[in-house]
Amino acid sequence: MSTHERRAIPITAVVGDVQASMFGQCVCHHGECLLILGTGAFINILTDQVSACNEGIYPLVAHSDLSNPKENIYFLHAYHSSCANVINWARQTGFFNDFSDLNKISIDIKLSRVFFLPAFGGHNNDPYCGSGFIGIEYQTTHDDLLRSILESIAFIVYELFTLIKHDFNKYQGEENFKFLRIAGGVSTCDFICQTIANLTKITIERCNAFDYASGIGAGFLAAYGFGLIDDYEDFQKIITVEKKFQPIQSEITEKNFKQWLTMIPRFSTWYQKDNNSS
């Protein structure tokens, strides 16, 4: 028989990954938005009350209201499966060696000639969409291909943001978003952050805890539930904005995005249901 004393461990918080990240990045007011670039690309906008939405956008419970636990806070959620897996694939296939190499890509705006569609898990509502490059020429360089891969993630985010912003404005009222807070391992890439800022025309904020936001958020909620922390405002003082990416007005960036959209039908339903390719 064991002589060890048994002790109960209280569970004071149960929270999902995205919801924890919102707490961990101090996205807590109506109309505030968190973009998570991790395993997938997730865009989340707080709505307080449950909101109507169109196909592809989901209303979810964010958390219980800390000041009134019987009430829930809700948010709109949009998701694309291709993000970190695209970066990992690019690394495995030799496009770069270390993640720090991604910030060697110039953030200068230029007209793109080669484009990439990342659809390893399908694209939007097309699970049979293929992935690939288009526009490769004899003079296309290694850096051109890597830039197109990174650019494609920003394009996917902007595509999702356009949809979720439309639903938010339609059902929650017009909102001029002052900033988009960004988190997740892929958000370490300055080029992706700046391109998203240019397209959305909104300041992108990257906080000091962007790469472990969900862990911090879950830890705060557990501490709050146990009584170690009394006020969310005290926690908010810990999370500070590390870097801001101010939008740069550019017709070239918008032209690149529109050109990228034209390649999607070329890869649509590339894989058929009876094709065992995966």
C-alpha positions, 0 to 999 in steps of 0.5 A, a space after each residue: 500500500 502506498 504511503 504517499 499522501 493523496 492531494 486533490 488538485 483543483 481545476 479552476 479553468 477549462 479553456 480552448 486554445 483560441 479562447 486562451 490566446 485571446 485572453 493571453 493577448 488581452 483581446 477582451 473588448 467588443 470589436 477587438 480582433 486577434 489573428 493567430 498564425 499557428 497550425 492554421 490561420 485563425 481570425 477572431 473578433 469579439 462580439 459580446 453577444 452571439 452574432 449571426 453569420 454567413 457560410 464559412 464564419 462561425 459564432 463561438 463562445 469566447 469565455 464566461 464574463 468575468 464580472 458576471 460568470 452566468 453570462 457568456 462572451 462570444 466571438 466570430 471565428 474564421 479558419 484556414 488550415 494552411 499556415 504553419 504546415 506550409 512554413 514547415 513544408 518550405 523548410 523541409 524542402 530546402 527553401 530556408 534553413 532556419 526560421 530566422 531566415 524568414 526575416 531576411 526577406 525584404 518587406 519592400 513592396 514590389 510587383 509579384 510575378 510568381 504566386 503560390 497557393 497553399 492548399 494542403 488541406 484544401 482551400 476554403 470550401 474546396 477540400 479537393 483543391 490542389 497546391 502549386 506555383 504559377 508564373 515560374 519563369 527562367 529568371 525566377 529565383 529561389 528567393 522569389 519562390 520563398 517570397 511567394 510562399 510567405 505572401 500566400 499566407 498573407 493573402 489567405 489571411 486577407 481573404 478571411 478577414 474580408 469575409 469576417 469583417 463583412 459579417 461583423 459589420 452586417 450583424 454588429 454594426 460598422 466598426 473601424 478596427 484600430 488594430 489587429 493583434 497577432 499571435 502564433 509562431 508564424 507571426 514572427 515573420 515581419 514580411 507576413 505581418 507587414 503584407 497583412 497590414 498593407 492589405 487590411 489597412 489596419 495596424 498590426 500589433 505583435 505583443 511580447 508573448 505572441 508565441 505562447 499566448 494560449 499558455 499565458 491565457 490559460 495560466 491567467 484564467 486558472 490563477 483567476 479561478 483559484 483567487 491568485 489574481 483579482 483583476 484582469 487589468 493587472 494582468 493586462 499590464 504584463 502584456 505589452 506591444 513589442 512591435 507595430 506594423 503600420 499599413 503602407 498604401 500600395 496599389 501594387 500589394 492590392 494588384 498582387 492579391 487580385 492576381 493571386 485570386 485568379 490562380 485559385 480556379 486553376 487548382 480548384 477540384 484538382 483532386 477528385 473523390 475517386 482519386 486516392 491522392 492525399 
